[in-house]
């Protein structure tokens, strides 16, 4: 132990510091290898998450028993590489993440004391946009959505106010189409949720840049023209899909192509007409007038004498002449009947979109049968099949297909509709198979092999450090210790008395003695006969080389002898 301490002292502070630094570096390196080998490789699951999404994702992963790592800022979640697919499917089933949208929970956060009304209005607008985005994202065809609202504030002392507007961005699932009715439903949903917003002021666009709704008030000639084109295109696509689906069941899917051109009238007609039918008479009202007047003023013996009674032709005169009582009688009956003639009032309003003419072209591929006359190659395999040859379809079959198409589209010969069904061979697609990128090496995944290679590389580095750093240091320490011990034993055996130590002078005296004594004195000091042949000349030579090569260790041994003697 004393020799080890002396060896460390002889190394000096610089060497000791380097040895300690190397030792601690190797310790840290081996700890890193152990931790890295025991920790599975993590892969980024989602990044750029909001605090609410990160919290929900962490809770779901905990419930599922999947280990995860959350970044310091809480925006990134990483899981083991083998659990990435499982975790994403689990979170997608729960509708996570919410694409970072923020709803009314924004007001759950602590607000600063100095928040202004402008900040409050912006937060309210963000919350409303986030809630609308979440609602629209629940539609089956919509994967995610973003809503932008523009709610102008009326300027001070201004009588007019700009109307509100909105725009909706839709990220559809697998580039699936969305119907016009669903687009209108989204417009009405947004308009009903925002004050003073009309559905016509909501623009809708998909991830491909297609404009689904323009977001302009649907008034004016320009808007009518756009609506007419959309209606005609929708009608043509509907007939095309109907024809291809029906004929495809007969000739095979992918072997029929249809093109429909519709001539439509988008004029809005409003017509009012009244038609009278004289044969249809209905009594409307009946009026009857009956009048009776009677005057019994005839002449008598007691009649009053006067001009009226004596004038001829008057009732009094006649009565006086006839000798009977006189009077005036009048009777009148009048009946008026009003008849109502049958009338038909017709008010006709014809909506736009009346089909005036249809032109339909249907291209049908022929049949393919095995060519029995094809020769079999000599090097053909056991499962060899003869090539197929094209066989055109019969005329009767083409006519039957044309009849089905006419019935499906509502064919009307009177308006000039045309249906053409042509049988021609389809061109073969030159498909060049592109090999898929192989992510395996010798049947093993690259990620797993990279992990194994990393472990092997670290192991090789560790072995090299042991062999090239630790082993030389240990060998150096052991050699120094052994040389010191061997030198001490050899020097003690060379002394007279067979192991008994002889008193020596100090270093100065010994140095003077060595300096004054020459080779002859050294030879005379060592008498081969006095040691009785126990010391050989080779041992003396070894001691001389040891003193020459290791002066420091020699001085240490001498000092040790001196300390033991004292």
HUTA-V415915 format. One record per backbone hydrogen bond with DSSP energy under -1.0 kcal/mol. NH is the residue of the N-H (numbers start at 1). CO is the residue of the C=O. If there is no record, write none. Layout:
nh	co
NH	CO
NH	CO
This chain:
nh	co
5	1
6	2
7	3
8	4
9	5
10	6
11	7
16	12
17	13
18	14
19	15
20	16
21	17
22	18
23	19
24	20
25	21
26	22
27	23
28	24
29	25
30	26
31	27
32	28
33	29
34	30
35	31
36	32
37	33
38	34
39	35
43	79
45	77
46	77
49	75
54	50
55	51
56	52
57	53
58	54
59	55
60	56
61	57
62	58
63	59
64	60
66	61
69	78
71	76
77	46
78	69
79	43
81	41
83	80
84	81
87	83
88	84
89	85
90	86
91	87
92	88
93	89
95	92
96	91
101	98
106	103
107	104
108	105
115	112
120	116
121	117
122	118
123	119
124	120
125	121
126	122
127	123
128	124
129	125
130	126
131	127
132	128
133	129
134	130
135	131
136	132
137	133
139	136
142	139
143	171
144	171
146	169
148	167
150	165
158	155
165	150
166	201
167	148
168	203
169	146
170	205
171	144
173	141
176	173
183	179
184	180
185	181
186	182
187	183
188	184
189	185
190	186
191	187
192	188
197	194
201	198
202	199
203	166
204	213
205	168
206	210
209	206
212	204
213	204
219	217
224	220
225	221
226	222
227	223
228	224
229	225
230	226
231	227
232	228
233	229
234	230
235	231
236	232
237	233
238	234
239	235
240	236
241	237
242	238
243	239
244	240
245	241
246	242
247	243
248	244
250	247
251	247
252	248
255	252
257	363
259	361
261	359
263	357
265	354
269	350
271	348
273	346
275	344
277	342
280	277
282	340
284	338
285	338
287	336
289	334
291	332
293	330
295	328
298	326
303	300
311	307
314	311
318	314
319	315
320	316
321	317
322	318
323	319
324	319
328	295
330	293
332	291
334	289
336	287
338	285
340	282
342	277
342	280
344	275
346	273
348	271
350	269
353	265
354	265
356	263
357	263
359	261
360	418
361	259
362	420
363	257
364	422
365	255
367	391
369	389
371	387
374	371
380	377
384	381
389	369
391	367
398	394
399	395
400	396
401	397
402	398
403	399
404	400
405	401
406	402
407	403
408	404
409	405
411	406
416	413
417	412
418	358
420	360
422	362
424	364
431	429
441	444
444	441
446	439
449	445
450	446
451	447
452	448
453	449
454	450
455	451
456	452
457	453
458	454
459	455
460	456
461	457
462	458
463	459
464	460
465	461
466	462
467	463
468	464
469	465
470	465
471	466
473	469
474	470
475	471
476	472
477	473
478	474
479	475
480	476
481	477
482	478
483	479
484	480
485	481
486	482
487	483
488	484
489	485
490	486
491	487
492	488
493	489
494	490
510	506
511	507
512	508
513	509
514	510
515	511
516	512
517	513
522	518
523	519
524	520
525	521
526	522
531	527
533	528
534	531
540	536
541	537
542	538
543	539
544	540
545	541
546	542
547	543
548	544
549	545
550	546
554	550
555	551
556	552
557	553
558	554
559	555
560	556
561	557
562	558
563	559
564	560
565	561
566	562
